[in-house]
Amino acid sequence: MNKSNKFAWTWNIKEEYINEYIDMHLNPWKEVLEEHSKAGIKNYSIFQNGNQFFYCFECDDIDTAFKYLDDSEVCNKWNDITSKMVEGSFDFGDAEPITPMREVFYLK
């Protein structure tokens, strides 16, 4: 099977933070968006199903992207706020800061 350069995962958002989490993503900080673009992340989408959120983006070099984001002051400020909202890790210093989903199909 051919593999894409897509990266996807899910996180559950704590019930008491769902509205705040959605509001932050409906009105993201311009600087955070710029940093993700500079990191090489593109075509980033987030979908909601109750308190479960599905994240998907494209990136040619995920290790370099995560290192860039880990070194970004503005992304760390954003993550300080949103990390309390998710059931998961925001620590890009972890070997796997998020658990990627396995890609089982790709139509080019």
N, CA, C and O atoms as a Tinker XYZ file with bonds, in Angstrom:
   432  protein
     1  N      0.842000   -1.187000    0.000000    73     2
     2  CA     0.000000    0.000000    0.000000    64     1     3
     3  C      0.882000    1.244000    0.000000    63     2     4     5
     4  O      1.858000    1.322000    0.745000    81     3
     5  N      0.534000    2.207000   -0.834000    73     3     6
     6  CA     1.185000    3.508000   -0.786000    64     5     7
     7  C      0.790000    4.212000    0.494000    63     6     8     9
     8  O     -0.322000    4.038000    0.992000    81     7
     9  N      1.697000    5.002000    1.022000    73     7    10
    10  CA     1.399000    5.789000    2.221000    64     9    11
    11  C      1.333000    7.259000    1.847000    63    10    12    13
    12  O      2.062000    7.732000    0.975000    81    11
    13  N      0.459000    7.956000    2.513000    73    11    14
    14  CA     0.344000    9.401000    2.314000    64    13    15
    15  C      1.274000   10.106000    3.292000    63    14    16    17
    16  O      1.957000    9.461000    4.087000    81    15
    17  N      1.294000   11.408000    3.230000    73    15    18
    18  CA     2.038000   12.191000    4.220000    64    17    19
    19  C      1.047000   12.795000    5.223000    63    18    20    21
    20  O      1.292000   13.854000    5.801000    81    19
    21  N     -0.077000   12.096000    5.415000    73    19    22
    22  CA    -1.098000   12.535000    6.369000    64    21    23
    23  C     -0.812000   11.950000    7.749000    63    22    24    25
    24  O     -0.252000   10.862000    7.880000    81    23
    25  N     -1.201000   12.685000    8.749000    73    23    26
    26  CA    -0.993000   12.303000   10.133000    64    25    27
    27  C     -2.316000   12.548000   10.851000    63    26    28    29
    28  O     -2.872000   13.643000   10.760000    81    27
    29  N     -2.826000   11.548000   11.561000    73    27    30
    30  CA    -4.142000   11.689000   12.197000    64    29    31
    31  C     -4.135000   11.064000   13.592000    63    30    32    33
    32  O     -3.393000   10.120000   13.863000    81    31
    33  N     -4.971000   11.606000   14.463000    73    31    34
    34  CA    -5.161000   11.071000   15.801000    64    33    35
    35  C     -6.479000   11.577000   16.351000    63    34    36    37
    36  O     -7.113000   12.454000   15.763000    81    35
    37  N     -6.887000   11.024000   17.477000    73    35    38
    38  CA    -8.075000   11.515000   18.167000    64    37    39
    39  C     -7.698000   11.855000   19.607000    63    38    40    41
    40  O     -6.779000   11.280000   20.189000    81    39
    41  N     -8.422000   12.782000   20.141000    73    39    42
    42  CA    -8.348000   13.123000   21.551000    64    41    43
    43  C     -9.762000   13.314000   22.052000    63    42    44    45
    44  O    -10.642000   13.768000   21.320000    81    43
    45  N     -9.968000   12.962000   23.301000    73    43    46
    46  CA   -11.214000   13.310000   23.969000    64    45    47
    47  C    -10.981000   14.608000   24.729000    63    46    48    49
    48  O     -9.960000   14.789000   25.392000    81    47
    49  N    -11.947000   15.497000   24.615000    73    47    50
    50  CA   -11.895000   16.760000   25.344000    64    49    51
    51  C    -12.775000   16.620000   26.580000    63    50    52    53
    52  O    -13.897000   16.120000   26.504000    81    51
    53  N    -12.263000   17.061000   27.700000    73    51    54
    54  CA   -13.021000   16.979000   28.944000    64    53    55
    55  C    -14.314000   17.782000   28.792000    63    54    56    57
    56  O    -14.310000   18.905000   28.288000    81    55
    57  N    -15.402000   17.190000   29.231000    73    55    58
    58  CA   -16.743000   17.766000   29.034000    64    57    59
    59  C    -16.827000   19.228000   29.452000    63    58    60    61
    60  O    -17.457000   20.033000   28.766000    81    59
    61  N    -16.202000   19.577000   30.568000    73    59    62
    62  CA   -16.318000   20.943000   31.082000    64    61    63
    63  C    -15.570000   21.964000   30.231000    63    62    64    65
    64  O    -15.734000   23.168000   30.430000    81    63
    65  N    -14.747000   21.503000   29.282000    73    63    66
    66  CA   -13.965000   22.413000   28.451000    64    65    67
    67  C    -14.374000   22.430000   26.979000    63    66    68    69
    68  O    -13.774000   23.159000   26.188000    81    67
    69  N    -15.371000   21.652000   26.598000    73    67    70
    70  CA   -15.705000   21.528000   25.173000    64    69    71
    71  C    -15.983000   22.889000   24.529000    63    70    72    73
    72  O    -15.413000   23.196000   23.482000    81    71
    73  N    -16.834000   23.698000   25.124000    73    71    74
    74  CA   -17.171000   24.987000   24.505000    64    73    75
    75  C    -15.956000   25.905000   24.386000    63    74    76    77
    76  O    -15.759000   26.552000   23.358000    81    75
    77  N    -15.147000   25.957000   25.438000    73    75    78
    78  CA   -13.946000   26.797000   25.406000    64    77    79
    79  C    -12.966000   26.292000   24.343000    63    78    80    81
    80  O    -12.367000   27.088000   23.620000    81    79
    81  N    -12.808000   24.979000   24.253000    73    79    82
    82  CA   -11.906000   24.384000   23.266000    64    81    83
    83  C    -12.367000   24.708000   21.840000    63    82    84    85
    84  O    -11.564000   25.084000   20.987000    81    83
    85  N    -13.650000   24.557000   21.604000    73    83    86
    86  CA   -14.207000   24.877000   20.279000    64    85    87
    87  C    -14.020000   26.356000   19.977000    63    86    88    89
    88  O    -13.600000   26.712000   18.876000    81    87
    89  N    -14.325000   27.220000   20.932000    73    87    90
    90  CA   -14.165000   28.661000   20.722000    64    89    91
    91  C    -12.718000   29.018000   20.358000    63    90    92    93
    92  O    -12.483000   29.837000   19.469000    81    91
    93  N    -11.759000   28.408000   21.042000    73    91    94
    94  CA   -10.354000   28.700000   20.742000    64    93    95
    95  C    -10.000000   28.293000   19.312000    63    94    96    97
    96  O     -9.214000   28.965000   18.645000    81    95
    97  N    -10.586000   27.189000   18.848000    73    95    98
    98  CA   -10.257000   26.716000   17.507000    64    97    99
    99  C    -11.080000   27.408000   16.419000    63    98   100   101
   100  O    -10.690000   27.406000   15.252000    81    99
   101  N    -12.190000   27.986000   16.788000    73    99   102
   102  CA   -12.933000   28.809000   15.833000    64   101   103
   103  C    -12.282000   30.179000   15.662000    63   102   104   105
   104  O    -12.475000   30.853000   14.651000    81   103
   105  N    -11.508000   30.575000   16.671000    73   103   106
   106  CA   -10.820000   31.864000   16.657000    64   105   107
   107  C     -9.353000   31.680000   17.048000    63   106   108   109
   108  O     -8.911000   32.227000   18.058000    81   107
   109  N     -8.593000   30.913000   16.255000    73   107   110
   110  CA    -7.207000   30.638000   16.641000    64   109   111
   111  C     -6.323000   31.874000   16.549000    63   110   112   113
   112  O     -6.598000   32.802000   15.789000    81   111
   113  N     -5.260000   31.863000   17.340000    73   111   114
   114  CA    -4.297000   32.951000   17.298000    64   113   115
   115  C     -3.565000   32.899000   15.959000    63   114   116   117
   116  O     -3.110000   31.838000   15.529000    81   115
   117  N     -3.460000   34.026000   15.322000    73   115   118
   118  CA    -2.777000   34.127000   14.028000    64   117   119
   119  C     -1.350000   33.580000   14.122000    63   118   120   121
   120  O     -0.885000   32.897000   13.210000    81   119
   121  N     -0.665000   33.877000   15.214000    73   119   122
   122  CA     0.720000   33.444000   15.391000    64   121   123
   123  C      0.840000   31.922000   15.469000    63   122   124   125
   124  O      1.822000   31.353000   14.991000    81   123
   125  N     -0.143000   31.266000   16.061000    73   123   126
   126  CA    -0.126000   29.799000   16.150000    64   125   127
   127  C     -0.282000   29.195000   14.759000    63   126   128   129
   128  O      0.396000   28.227000   14.414000    81   127
   129  N     -1.172000   29.767000   13.969000    73   127   130
   130  CA    -1.356000   29.285000   12.597000    64   129   131
   131  C     -0.071000   29.461000   11.795000    63   130   132   133
   132  O      0.332000   28.568000   11.049000    81   131
   133  N      0.566000   30.612000   11.954000    73   131   134
   134  CA     1.816000   30.882000   11.237000    64   133   135
   135  C      2.908000   29.896000   11.637000    63   134   136   137
   136  O      3.659000   29.419000   10.786000    81   135
   137  N      2.997000   29.595000   12.913000    73   135   138
   138  CA     4.010000   28.656000   13.387000    64   137   139
   139  C      3.776000   27.249000   12.820000    63   138   140   141
   140  O      4.729000   26.570000   12.438000    81   139
   141  N      2.532000   26.817000   12.764000    73   139   142
   142  CA     2.241000   25.501000   12.178000    64   141   143
   143  C      2.633000   25.466000   10.700000    63   142   144   145
   144  O      3.173000   24.469000   10.220000    81   143
   145  N      2.363000   26.540000    9.995000    73   143   146
   146  CA     2.764000   26.603000    8.582000    64   145   147
   147  C      4.283000   26.562000    8.445000    63   146   148   149
   148  O      4.810000   25.845000    7.594000    81   147
   149  N      4.989000   27.326000    9.279000    73   147   150
   150  CA     6.452000   27.328000    9.240000    64   149   151
   151  C      7.021000   25.953000    9.580000    63   150   152   153
   152  O      8.088000   25.582000    9.092000    81   151
   153  N      6.314000   25.206000   10.409000    73   151   154
   154  CA     6.759000   23.858000   10.791000    64   153   155
   155  C      6.573000   22.854000    9.653000    63   154   156   157
   156  O      7.109000   21.747000    9.705000    81   155
   157  N      5.818000   23.239000    8.632000    73   155   158
   158  CA     5.595000   22.347000    7.501000    64   157   159
   159  C      4.274000   21.613000    7.552000    63   158   160   161
   160  O      4.052000   20.663000    6.800000    81   159
   161  N      3.393000   22.053000    8.440000    73   159   162
   162  CA     2.075000   21.429000    8.561000    64   161   163
   163  C      1.105000   22.146000    7.634000    63   162   164   165
   164  O      1.053000   23.376000    7.595000    81   163
   165  N      0.338000   21.358000    6.889000    73   163   166
   166  CA    -0.626000   21.945000    5.951000    64   165   167
   167  C     -1.881000   21.085000    5.910000    63   166   168   169
   168  O     -1.894000   19.939000    6.359000    81   167
   169  N     -2.932000   21.673000    5.360000    73   167   170
   170  CA    -4.223000   20.982000    5.228000    64   169   171
   171  C     -4.668000   20.351000    6.555000    63   170   172   173
   172  O     -5.042000   19.179000    6.614000    81   171
   173  N     -4.616000   21.151000    7.595000    73   171   174
   174  CA    -4.931000   20.707000    8.953000    64   173   175
   175  C     -6.426000   20.885000    9.195000    63   174   176   177
   176  O     -6.969000   21.975000    9.016000    81   175
   177  N     -7.081000   19.805000    9.601000    73   175   178
   178  CA    -8.510000   19.846000    9.925000    64   177   179
   179  C     -8.751000   19.188000   11.270000    63   178   180   181
   180  O     -8.033000   18.273000   11.674000    81   179
   181  N     -9.780000   19.676000   11.956000    73   179   182
   182  CA   -10.240000   19.066000   13.200000    64   181   183
   183  C    -11.744000   18.869000   13.061000    63   182   184   185
   184  O    -12.472000   19.779000   12.664000    81   183
   185  N    -12.197000   17.654000   13.399000    73   183   186
   186  CA   -13.622000   17.325000   13.346000    64   185   187
   187  C    -14.069000   16.897000   14.735000    63   186   188   189
   188  O    -13.289000   16.337000   15.505000    81   187
   189  N    -15.330000   17.165000   15.049000    73   187   190
   190  CA   -15.875000   16.866000   16.369000    64   189   191
   191  C    -16.978000   15.829000   16.277000    63   190   192   193
   192  O    -17.810000   15.864000   15.371000    81   191
   193  N    -16.973000   14.897000   17.239000    73   191   194
   194  CA   -18.054000   13.944000   17.439000    64   193   195
   195  C    -18.265000   13.847000   18.945000    63   194   196   197
   196  O    -17.600000   13.066000   19.624000    81   195
   197  N    -19.199000   14.651000   19.462000    73   195   198
   198  CA   -19.385000   14.705000   20.910000    64   197   199
   199  C    -18.154000   15.313000   21.553000    63   198   200   201
   200  O    -17.757000   16.426000   21.209000    81   199
   201  N    -17.534000   14.576000   22.505000    73   199   202
   202  CA   -16.319000   15.095000   23.128000    64   201   203
   203  C    -15.055000   14.507000   22.477000    63   202   204   205
   204  O    -13.940000   14.767000   22.929000    81   203
   205  N    -15.242000   13.715000   21.415000    73   203   206
   206  CA   -14.103000   13.178000   20.675000    64   205   207
   207  C    -13.810000   14.078000   19.477000    63   206   208   209
   208  O    -14.705000   14.449000   18.718000    81   207
   209  N    -12.527000   14.417000   19.333000    73   207   210
   210  CA   -12.090000   15.268000   18.230000    64   209   211
   211  C    -11.090000   14.484000   17.391000    63   210   212   213
   212  O    -10.203000   13.810000   17.915000    81   211
   213  N    -11.257000   14.588000   16.075000    73   211   214
   214  CA   -10.400000   13.911000   15.107000    64   213   215
   215  C     -9.544000   14.959000   14.415000    63   214   216   217
   216  O    -10.065000   15.943000   13.889000    81   215
   217  N     -8.239000   14.754000   14.415000    73   215   218
   218  CA    -7.271000   15.700000   13.880000    64   217   219
   219  C     -6.566000   15.055000   12.694000    63   218   220   221
   220  O     -6.192000   13.883000   12.750000    81   219
   221  N     -6.386000   15.816000   11.628000    73   219   222
   222  CA    -5.695000   15.300000   10.460000    64   221   223
   223  C     -4.963000   16.443000    9.770000    63   222   224   225
   224  O     -5.537000   17.506000    9.533000    81   223
   225  N     -3.695000   16.217000    9.450000    73   223   226
   226  CA    -2.941000   17.189000    8.677000    64   225   227
   227  C     -1.924000   16.473000    7.810000    63   226   228   229
   228  O     -1.682000   15.276000    7.966000    81   227
   229  N     -1.334000   17.222000    6.895000    73   227   230
   230  CA    -0.275000   16.705000    6.047000    64   229   231
   231  C      1.042000   17.331000    6.486000    63   230   232   233
   232  O      1.097000   18.499000    6.873000    81   231
   233  N      2.107000   16.527000    6.417000    73   231   234
   234  CA     3.429000   17.009000    6.805000    64   233   235
   235  C      4.479000   16.073000    6.210000    63   234   236   237
   236  O      4.379000   14.852000    6.328000    81   235
   237  N      5.471000   16.655000    5.582000    73   235   238
   238  CA     6.524000   15.846000    4.962000    64   237   239
   239  C      7.526000   15.307000    5.975000    63   238   240   241
   240  O      8.117000   14.250000    5.753000    81   239
   241  N      7.727000   16.018000    7.085000    73   239   242
   242  CA     8.715000   15.599000    8.090000    64   241   243
   243  C      8.154000   15.885000    9.481000    63   242   244   245
   244  O      8.346000   16.969000   10.033000    81   243
   245  N      7.461000   14.899000   10.032000    73   243   246
   246  CA     6.755000   15.093000   11.307000    64   245   247
   247  C      7.726000   15.358000   12.461000    63   246   248   249
   248  O      7.417000   16.154000   13.348000    81   247
   249  N      8.891000   14.707000   12.465000    73   247   250
   250  CA     9.851000   14.919000   13.552000    64   249   251
   251  C     10.355000   16.366000   13.576000    63   250   252   253
   252  O     10.447000   16.982000   14.638000    81   251
   253  N     10.674000   16.891000   12.410000    73   251   254
   254  CA    11.127000   18.287000   12.315000    64   253   255
   255  C      9.998000   19.242000   12.704000    63   254   256   257
   256  O     10.234000   20.237000   13.389000    81   255
   257  N      8.784000   18.942000   12.272000    73   255   258
   258  CA     7.631000   19.791000   12.600000    64   257   259
   259  C      7.392000   19.832000   14.105000    63   258   260   261
   260  O      7.207000   20.905000   14.678000    81   259
   261  N      7.395000   18.657000   14.748000    73   259   262
   262  CA     7.160000   18.617000   16.190000    64   261   263
   263  C      8.282000   19.321000   16.950000    63   262   264   265
   264  O      8.019000   19.980000   17.956000    81   263
   265  N      9.508000   19.197000   16.496000    73   263   266
   266  CA    10.626000   19.891000   17.138000    64   265   267
   267  C     10.438000   21.401000   17.023000    63   266   268   269
   268  O     10.640000   22.133000   17.993000    81   267
   269  N     10.051000   21.864000   15.835000    73   267   270
   270  CA     9.813000   23.298000   15.624000    64   269   271
   271  C      8.711000   23.795000   16.566000    63   270   272   273
   272  O      8.868000   24.834000   17.208000    81   271
   273  N      7.609000   23.066000   16.650000    73   271   274
   274  CA     6.498000   23.482000   17.502000    64   273   275
   275  C      6.881000   23.450000   18.973000    63   274   276   277
   276  O      6.455000   24.307000   19.747000    81   275
   277  N      7.686000   22.461000   19.365000    73   275   278
   278  CA     8.137000   22.356000   20.744000    64   277   279
   279  C      9.003000   23.557000   21.143000    63   278   280   281
   280  O      9.019000   23.957000   22.307000    81   279
   281  N      9.716000   24.123000   20.175000    73   279   282
   282  CA    10.569000   25.281000   20.433000    64   281   283
   283  C      9.842000   26.616000   20.277000    63   282   284   285
   284  O     10.431000   27.669000   20.521000    81   283
   285  N      8.571000   26.585000   19.874000    73   283   286
   286  CA     7.810000   27.802000   19.619000    64   285   287
   287  C      7.186000   28.344000   20.903000    63   286   288   289
   288  O      6.399000   27.663000   21.560000    81   287
   289  N      7.548000   29.570000   21.248000    73   287   290
   290  CA     7.010000   30.199000   22.457000    64   289   291
   291  C      5.494000   30.361000   22.384000    63   290   292   293
   292  O      4.791000   30.067000   23.351000    81   291
   293  N      4.994000   30.822000   21.252000    73   291   294
   294  CA     3.550000   31.052000   21.131000    64   293   295
   295  C      2.785000   29.727000   21.158000    63   294   296   297
   296  O      1.702000   29.660000   21.739000    81   295
   297  N      3.324000   28.680000   20.545000    73   295   298
   298  CA     2.647000   27.374000   20.586000    64   297   299
   299  C      2.651000   26.798000   21.995000    63   298   300   301
   300  O      1.690000   26.145000   22.404000    81   299
   301  N      3.727000   27.038000   22.738000    73   299   302
   302  CA     3.767000   26.581000   24.121000    64   301   303
   303  C      2.753000   27.321000   24.986000    63   302   304   305
   304  O      2.162000   26.730000   25.891000    81   303
   305  N      2.547000   28.605000   24.716000    73   303   306
   306  CA     1.515000   29.357000   25.444000    64   305   307
   307  C      0.129000   28.796000   25.133000    63   306   308   309
   308  O     -0.685000   28.604000   26.036000    81   307
   309  N     -0.137000   28.533000   23.839000    73   307   310
   310  CA    -1.414000   27.952000   23.421000    64   309   311
   311  C     -1.602000   26.587000   24.103000    63   310   312   313
   312  O     -2.670000   26.292000   24.639000    81   311
   313  N     -0.558000   25.772000   24.074000    73   311   314
   314  CA    -0.640000   24.427000   24.652000    64   313   315
   315  C     -0.813000   24.463000   26.159000    63   314   316   317
   316  O     -1.456000   23.578000   26.724000    81   315
   317  N     -0.251000   25.470000   26.826000    73   315   318
   318  CA    -0.458000   25.605000   28.266000    64   317   319
   319  C     -1.941000   25.777000   28.589000    63   318   320   321
   320  O     -2.430000   25.279000   29.603000    81   319
   321  N     -2.638000   26.482000   27.723000    73   319   322
   322  CA    -4.077000   26.707000   27.922000    64   321   323
   323  C     -4.876000   25.464000   27.557000    63   322   324   325
   324  O     -5.722000   25.018000   28.332000    81   323
   325  N     -4.612000   24.902000   26.379000    73   323   326
   326  CA    -5.449000   23.800000   25.882000    64   325   327
   327  C     -5.095000   22.440000   26.476000    63   326   328   329
   328  O     -5.919000   21.526000   26.445000    81   327
   329  N     -3.887000   22.287000   27.016000    73   327   330
   330  CA    -3.494000   20.971000   27.531000    64   329   331
   331  C     -4.372000   20.516000   28.693000    63   330   332   333
   332  O     -4.564000   19.316000   28.889000    81   331
   333  N     -4.899000   21.451000   29.454000    73   331   334
   334  CA    -5.779000   21.082000   30.569000    64   333   335
   335  C     -7.134000   20.570000   30.056000    63   334   336   337
   336  O     -7.895000   19.954000   30.803000    81   335
   337  N     -7.420000   20.830000   28.788000    73   335   338
   338  CA    -8.719000   20.484000   28.220000    64   337   339
   339  C     -8.768000   19.077000   27.618000    63   338   340   341
   340  O     -9.844000   18.495000   27.481000    81   339
   341  N     -7.604000   18.534000   27.260000    73   339   342
   342  CA    -7.570000   17.251000   26.557000    64   341   343
   343  C     -7.167000   16.120000   27.484000    63   342   344   345
   344  O     -6.501000   16.323000   28.499000    81   343
   345  N     -7.590000   14.926000   27.106000    73   343   346
   346  CA    -7.136000   13.714000   27.774000    64   345   347
   347  C     -6.017000   13.144000   26.907000    63   346   348   349
   348  O     -6.242000   12.235000   26.108000    81   347
   349  N     -4.817000   13.680000   27.070000    73   347   350
   350  CA    -3.679000   13.283000   26.258000    64   349   351
   351  C     -2.499000   14.179000   26.539000    63   350   352   353
   352  O     -2.566000   15.047000   27.410000    81   351
   353  N     -1.395000   13.973000   25.795000    73   351   354
   354  CA    -0.169000   14.708000   26.044000    64   353   355
   355  C      0.071000   15.786000   24.994000    63   354   356   357
   356  O     -0.132000   15.562000   23.801000    81   355
   357  N      0.500000   16.944000   25.448000    73   355   358
   358  CA     0.904000   18.036000   24.570000    64   357   359
   359  C      2.420000   18.186000   24.574000    63   358   360   361
   360  O      2.944000   19.134000   23.990000    81   359
   361  N      3.122000   17.282000   25.212000    73   359   362
   362  CA     4.567000   17.414000   25.351000    64   361   363
   363  C      5.262000   16.902000   24.097000    63   362   364   365
   364  O      5.422000   15.695000   23.918000    81   363
   365  N      5.680000   17.833000   23.217000    73   363   366
   366  CA     6.338000   17.445000   21.979000    64   365   367
   367  C      7.732000   16.892000   22.242000    63   366   368   369
   368  O      8.385000   16.411000   21.316000    81   367
   369  N      8.201000   16.950000   23.482000    73   367   370
   370  CA     9.459000   16.320000   23.851000    64   369   371
   371  C      9.307000   14.827000   24.073000    63   370   372   373
   372  O     10.300000   14.100000   24.083000    81   371
   373  N      8.078000   14.358000   24.251000    73   371   374
   374  CA     7.830000   12.925000   24.370000    64   373   375
   375  C      8.195000   12.236000   23.064000    63   374   376   377
   376  O      8.173000   12.852000   21.998000    81   375
   377  N      8.529000   10.960000   23.154000    73   375   378
   378  CA     8.843000   10.198000   21.939000    64   377   379
   379  C      7.664000   10.249000   20.970000    63   378   380   381
   380  O      7.854000   10.407000   19.764000    81   379
   381  N      6.465000   10.117000   21.491000    73   379   382
   382  CA     5.242000   10.263000   20.692000    64   381   383
   383  C      4.285000   11.141000   21.478000    63   382   384   385
   384  O      3.536000   10.647000   22.321000    81   383
   385  N      4.305000   12.450000   21.205000    73   383   386
   386  CA     3.452000   13.354000   21.986000    64   385   387
   387  C      1.971000   13.079000   21.766000    63   386   388   389
   388  O      1.141000   13.385000   22.622000    81   387
   389  N      1.651000   12.510000   20.634000    73   387   390
   390  CA     0.297000   12.066000   20.371000    64   389   391
   391  C      0.410000   10.681000   19.752000    63   390   392   393
   392  O      1.422000   10.357000   19.131000    81   391
   393  N     -0.607000    9.877000   19.915000    73   391   394
   394  CA    -0.577000    8.540000   19.346000    64   393   395
   395  C     -1.221000    8.584000   17.970000    63   394   396   397
   396  O     -2.436000    8.745000   17.856000    81   395
   397  N     -0.411000    8.441000   16.921000    73   395   398
   398  CA    -0.982000    8.528000   15.577000    64   397   399
   399  C     -1.856000    7.318000   15.259000    63   398   400   401
   400  O     -1.618000    6.210000   15.740000    81   399
   401  N     -2.852000    7.559000   14.451000    73   399   402
   402  CA    -3.703000    6.483000   13.983000    64   401   403
   403  C     -2.996000    5.791000   12.817000    63   402   404   405
   404  O     -2.263000    6.425000   12.058000    81   403
   405  N     -3.222000    4.508000   12.688000    73   403   406
   406  CA    -2.643000    3.735000   11.596000    64   405   407
   407  C     -3.407000    4.014000   10.306000    63   406   408   409
   408  O     -4.634000    3.931000   10.272000    81   407
   409  N     -2.688000    4.337000    9.268000    73   407   410
   410  CA    -3.306000    4.540000    7.964000    64   409   411
   411  C     -3.492000    3.174000    7.301000    63   410   412   413
   412  O     -2.524000    2.441000    7.099000    81   411
   413  N     -4.737000    2.840000    6.966000    73   411   414
   414  CA    -5.010000    1.538000    6.363000    64   413   415
   415  C     -5.477000    1.646000    4.917000    63   414   416   417
   416  O     -5.622000    0.633000    4.232000    81   415
   417  N     -5.710000    2.859000    4.453000    73   415   418
   418  CA    -6.112000    3.051000    3.054000    64   417   419
   419  C     -5.708000    4.435000    2.595000    63   418   420   421
   420  O     -5.815000    5.413000    3.335000    81   419
   421  N     -5.243000    4.500000    1.360000    73   419   422
   422  CA    -4.874000    5.791000    0.780000    64   421   423
   423  C     -5.125000    5.719000   -0.713000    63   422   424   425
   424  O     -4.540000    4.885000   -1.403000    81   423
   425  N     -5.989000    6.586000   -1.215000    73   423   426
   426  CA    -6.259000    6.714000   -2.643000    64   425   427
   427  C     -5.588000    7.979000   -3.111000    63   426   428   429
   428  O     -5.952000    9.075000   -2.685000    81   427
   429  N     -4.625000    7.841000   -3.969000    73   427   430
   430  CA    -3.870000    8.990000   -4.458000    64   429   431
   431  C     -4.625000    9.677000   -5.575000    63   430   432
   432  O     -4.149000   10.672000   -6.120000    81   431
